[in-house]
């Protein structure tokens, strides 16, 4: 079994109250989809996602893909 880890720092919005700006994954989904497209013969065994930070610090999102 092999593991691929994707990490992206998501900058927090400026200001305390939410505004009309849409939250973005800063390209994380596109990065994962591109990697998956280059590996058509793999079998995904498990995917996990975690996040740290986010209140006053930028959030760090980690997506881990276990595959064979």
C-alpha positions as CSV (number, residue, x, y, z in Angstrom):
1,X,0.0,0.0,0.0
2,X,1.2,3.5,-0.8
3,X,0.2,6.9,0.6
4,X,-0.1,10.3,-1.1
5,X,-0.4,13.4,1.1
6,X,-1.7,16.7,-0.1
7,X,-1.3,19.8,2.1
8,X,-2.5,23.4,1.5
9,X,-2.5,26.4,3.7
10,X,-5.8,28.3,3.5
11,X,-5.4,31.9,4.4
12,X,-8.1,33.2,6.7
13,X,-10.4,36.0,5.6
14,X,-9.6,39.5,6.9
15,X,-12.0,40.9,9.5
16,X,-14.0,39.2,12.1
17,X,-17.4,38.9,10.4
18,X,-17.9,36.8,7.2
19,X,-18.3,38.8,4.0
20,X,-19.5,38.0,0.6
21,X,-16.2,36.4,-0.5
22,X,-16.5,32.7,-1.1
23,X,-14.1,30.4,0.7
24,X,-11.7,28.6,-1.6
25,X,-9.6,25.5,-1.3
26,X,-6.8,27.4,-3.1
27,X,-6.5,24.7,-5.8
28,X,-6.4,21.7,-3.5
29,X,-9.3,19.9,-5.2
30,X,-7.8,20.5,-8.6
31,X,-4.4,19.2,-7.4
32,X,-6.0,16.0,-6.1
33,X,-8.0,15.5,-9.3
34,X,-5.0,16.0,-11.5
35,X,-3.0,13.5,-9.5
36,X,-5.9,11.0,-9.7
37,X,-6.2,11.5,-13.5
38,X,-2.5,10.5,-13.9
39,X,-3.1,7.3,-11.9
40,X,-6.0,5.5,-13.6
41,X,-5.0,2.0,-12.5
42,X,-4.8,2.6,-8.8
43,X,-7.3,1.4,-6.3
44,X,-8.2,3.9,-3.5
45,X,-8.3,2.1,-0.1
46,X,-8.9,5.1,2.2
47,X,-9.0,8.9,2.2
48,X,-8.8,11.1,5.3
49,X,-8.9,14.9,5.7
50,X,-7.8,17.0,8.7
51,X,-7.5,20.7,9.4
52,X,-5.6,22.7,12.0
53,X,-5.7,26.4,12.8
54,X,-8.3,28.6,11.2
55,X,-9.5,30.9,14.0
56,X,-6.8,33.5,14.0
57,X,-4.1,31.6,12.2
58,X,-4.3,30.3,8.6
59,X,-5.9,26.8,8.3
60,X,-3.7,24.0,7.1
61,X,-5.7,21.3,5.3
62,X,-4.2,17.8,4.9
63,X,-5.8,15.2,2.6
64,X,-4.2,11.7,2.8
65,X,-5.0,9.0,0.1
66,X,-4.0,5.4,0.7
67,X,-4.0,3.4,-2.5
68,X,-2.6,0.3,-4.2
